[in-house]
Amino acid sequence: MKRSTAMLALLMAGCGSATPVASLHSPSAGATSPIATATSSPSGSPAVSPTPTDPRLVIADYAKGEVRLARLNAQDTGSAKGLFQQIVGGQVILLNGTSLVALSRSGAVSTLGQVSQLSGSAESVVVNPDLSQWVYMTLGSDDVYHLHLGSPGHDAVLTTNPALTQDQVFRPFGWNSTGVYVTKEPLGLGGAGPFLEYHFPLAKLDLASGQITDVSPVCTAYGIVDDGSMICGDRATWRLEVRRPSGSSNSIQMGADSYGFIRVAVSPDARRVIAGRNGATNPVINYQMVVATLTSSSAVAFGPLDYLPDAWLPDGRLVASHQCVIPEWGGGPCSGSLDGTYFFSVDGSSRTLFFRLANGARVVGVM
């Protein structure tokens, strides 16, 4: 029997989207919605002013199989069908069937190329910064997940060393000026929980030779930054490690209980990192955001309980979602009436409601 990784669903669960939230409503194209002030926000302003760069929120709607762009006033400015893959080179990359699609911040949609039609569905596409090549994986007729290198009008299977097997996946993770990265993952994983998020050892892929080289010492991948820095995590010790191309590194203590941390995201200026953790005292669980500078030794609480980070805004504010841990998972007191997507001030002291996105939709980035 062929094995299908269902990793997208698992990663969504790990990011918290498996936790039921109230049925919310997404802004529709061309429509605007008033931005209300959250009950505990000291600000009385009824609206959020866009930054000078007029950023676009990237909203992945997994239920509808599309990605939408929205201004900070909740007005949609563009959309495209497909599954969100990444934001790179000023474009949102989506996979729509066998078409690799780019959605620009202006709302223009273009097709970068086609992925293989000879085997199973493609997944985990990473595109180089100039949008000229991409790497992805797909299940072959031999029941092995193969890596492909594509470009406009061309697609080829990469012969890797070590060779791929039926028990391990080399999943494309990122592509920046320092190279192409994959994670080494076992197959057959499952589960559910308020802090379930799978992370695996990072390796570099040489496109010319197919050689896959483990990052050493082992880096359990939580992110790579454009400058080549790697964000490595150790849930057993509750630490993130920042490794820089210069060879310097430092560890950040993210918390101190058994649940670990999720939704790690580095700010656009590569100075701060945000994550979600448990902010309650046993035996109950409530989500809590924590923030740290990339050079600090420990993280501090950011905002009130029951929020998880979604994305950073260019001006240092944060996009975050209110989310309750369900009772079956030991969730503590939490008001589902606050569910929605919010803008948090730079210091986390105030928040303003952006919109109540439909269940299955989430802000996944900013451009």
N, C-alpha and C positions, 0 to 999 in steps of 0.2 A: 504494500500500500504506500502511496506517496504521502509524504509528510508535509503539511503546510504549517509554517511557523506562526501564525496568529500573533506575531510579536507586536504589531501595531495596536491590536486591542489590549495586549498586556501592558504596553507602555502607556496607553491612555489610562488604563486602570491604575498604574503606578503613579501617574501624574495626578490622580485624584478624580478623574472623570468617571470612574466606576462608582464613586459615591453618589447616590441619587441627590439631585438638587431640585429645587422647585422648578416647575415649568416656566420658562422665561421666553421672551419674545425678542427676536432679532430685528435690527433696523432693516427696512427694505430699501431697495435702490431708489434714490431720489427723495426718500422720506427723511424727515428730521424728527428728533425726539427731544423734549426738554431734558436737561441734565439737572437732576434734583440734588440737593445737598443732603448727605447722609445725616441721620439723626444726631450722631455724636460729633459731627464736624463743627468746629467753631466758626467756619466760614459761612457767611450768609449769601454769598454770590450764587446766582441761579445758573451760571454757566462757566465753563472752562475755556479760557482763551488759548487757541492753538499757539505753539511755538512759532518763531519766525520761519522755520523750515516747513511748517504745515505738515506734520507727520501723518502717515496713514497707519491705522491699526490693521493688522492682518488677522482676519477671523476665519478659522477653519471650521466649517460646518460639516461634521462627519455624517450627520443624518441625511443631509441633502447631497453629499458628495461634491462640495464646491468650496471655494475660498472667496471671501469678499474683502474689499478694502473699505475702510470708513474713516472719515475725519473725526477729530475729537468732539465735534458737535453731534456725532452719531449719524451723519449723512453718508450713505454709501456712495462710493465713487467708482467702483468697478467690481467685476466678479469674473470667475472662470470656473468651469467644471473640472473636477479632478481631485485627487488626494494630495494634500499638502506634503511637500518633501523638505524644503528649506528656503531660506532667503539668502541670495548670493548675488553679487554684482548689481545691486539695486533692483533685482527682480525676485518675485515669488515663483518658485519652481513647483509645478504640479505634474502628476502623472495621471493622464486621462486615457485609460485603455493602454494602447501601445504608443500614444503620443506624449512626448515630453514637452510641456507647455510652460511659457514664461508670462507672468502677469506683471506689468510695470506699474509704478505708482500713479501714472496717469490713467490707468484702467485699460491700456492697450494690451491685447493678447496676441502672442506669437507662438509658433511651433518651432522648437529648437531642433527636433529630429524625432526619430522613431526608435523604440526599444525592440528587442527581439520578439518575434512572434512564433519562434520555433519550439518554445517550451512553456513552462508555467508563467504565471503573472509576474512581472517585474516588481521589485520593491527596493526600498532603501537607496534611492538615487542621491548621489552627491555630484555636484557640478563644479568645475573649476571656476575661479573668479572671473575669467573672461568669457565664460559661457560657451567655450569651443569644444569641450569634451566632458564626458560624464562617466561615472562608474556606477554600476548597480548589480544586484544579484537576482537570480531567477532559478526556479527549480527545474532541473533537466530531466530527461527521460530516464536517466540512470539513478533517479531519486537522490541526487546530490545538488546542493545549491551552488551554482557556478557564478563567478564574477564576470561581468561584461565591461568592455571599454567601448563607448560609443562616441560618435561625433556626427555632424550633419552628413547624411548619406553613407555612413559606415558603422558597422557593429561587429565586434569580435569577442570570442570567449577568451579570457585570460587564463593561461596555464600557470598555476601558482606553485610555489615551493615554500612550505610543504603543500602537498596535494590536498585537495578538498576531499572530505569523507562524508558518509551518511550520518555521522554523529556530531559534526561540528560545522558551524557557519562562520565565514569571514564576512561580517556585515559592514558595508561601507558606512563610515562614521563622519568624515569631514574631509575637506580639501582646501588648503590654503597655500600661502607662498612657500611653506616648508615641506609640502608634499601631500600625499594621499594617506588617510588613516582608516583603518578598519578595526573592529572589535572581534575578539575570538570568543564565540558563544557556543554553548552546548545546545542541543535540540531537546524538545520534550518538556520544557518548563511550563508551569501553570501556577495558579493560585490567585488569591484575592486578599485585599486588606487595605487599611487606610494609608499605609506607607510602603506599599509594594511598588518597587521600581527596580527593574533589572539593569545592572551595570556590569561591564565585563572588561577584561584586560585589553589595553590599546596596543596596536601594532601599526607599522608603516608598510605600505605597499609600493614596491618599485614597479612602475608601469612597463618599463623596458624589459625587465627580466622576469617579472611575476614573483620575485622574492618577497616574502612576508617576514618582517623582522620585528620581534617583540620589543616594545619600549622597555628599557631597563634603567633603574629598577622598575618592577611591575607598576603600571599605572592603571588603576581601575577608572575607566573614563567617565568623567562628568562633563567635559567640555574641552574644546580647543579654541584659542583666541586667535584673531587674525595675525597677531605679531608672532605666533608660533608657541605661545605659552600653553601649557597643558594644565587642566584642572583635574586632579586625581582625588579619589575619595576612598576613605576607609571607614565603613559604617561601624566596624567593631570598636574603633577608638573615637568615633564621632569627629573625625578630622577631614578637612579638605587640604590638599597640598597643591600649592601653586608652583609649577616648574617653568622657569623662563629659559629662552634660547641661550642666554648668557651663561647658564649653568647654576644660577642662584635659585633658591627655593625657600619657601616658608610654609608652615602648617597653621591652619585656622581651626580652632576648637569650635564646633558648631552646636554642641549640646552635651548631654550626659545621661541619656537613658537608652533603653533597648530598641527604640523604634526607628532610629536613623533619621535621615533627612532626604527630602525630595525637591523636585522642581528647582534645581540649581541653575542660576542664570547670572552671567557677568554683564555689567552695565556697558553701554556703548563706548564710554571712554576708558574701559578696561581698568577702572579704579575700584569698583565695588562688586560684591557678589551677594546675591539674595538666595534664600532657600526657605523651605517649609519644614517644620519639625513639630513634635508634640509640645504644647505649652501648658498642659494641665498636669495635675498631680494624680498619680495612680490612686484608684483604679480606673479613672475616666480618661478620655482622650479628647483634646481639642487642638485643632491646627493652630500654629503660631508661626509667623514669618520672623526670620532673623537676618541681619545684614552685617557685613564686615567690609572693610577695605581689603584689597588683595595683599596688602603688606602687614596687616594686623595679625595678632595671635589668637583672637577670639571674636565670636559674633555676639551681637546684642539683639534683644527683641525689637521688632519693628511693627508698629501698629498694634491693634487689639487682637484678641483671640478670634479664631474661626475664619481666617483669610489665608489664601495661598497665592504666591506670586505667579503672574502670567508673562509679563514683559516689561522692560525698561523703556521709558520715554527719553528722547534726546536731551531734555532739560533736567534730567535726574529724578523726575517723578517716576512712580511705579504704577503699572496696571496690575490689579490683583482681583481675585474672585472670592466672594464670601461663600463658604462651604461648611456645612455641618458634617461631622462624622456620624454615620448612622448608628442607632442604638445597638444593632447586632455586632458592631465592632467596638462597643464600649464608649460610644460618643457621650461627652458631657453635655451640660445645658447649652443650648444653641438655638437662636431664633432663625428659622428658615425664611421668615418674612423679609430678611435682609439680603437674601440671595440675589446676586447680581455681580456685574463687573464694575470696578471702581478705579478712580485715579487717586493715588496716595501722594501727599506732599513729600518733598525731598527727605524730611526728617521723620515722616510717618505719623505726625501728630494730627493730621486731618485727612479726610477722604471725601470724595465727591462721586456720586453715582454716574456712570457712563450709560449703561443700558442693562436691561435684563435679557441676556441672550438666550435663545431657545436651547432647550436641553439637547446636548450633543454638539453645541457650538462653543468655541473658546478662542480668545485672543492668543495667538501663538507667536506674535512678533510685531515689530514696528519698522516702518520704512519711510 
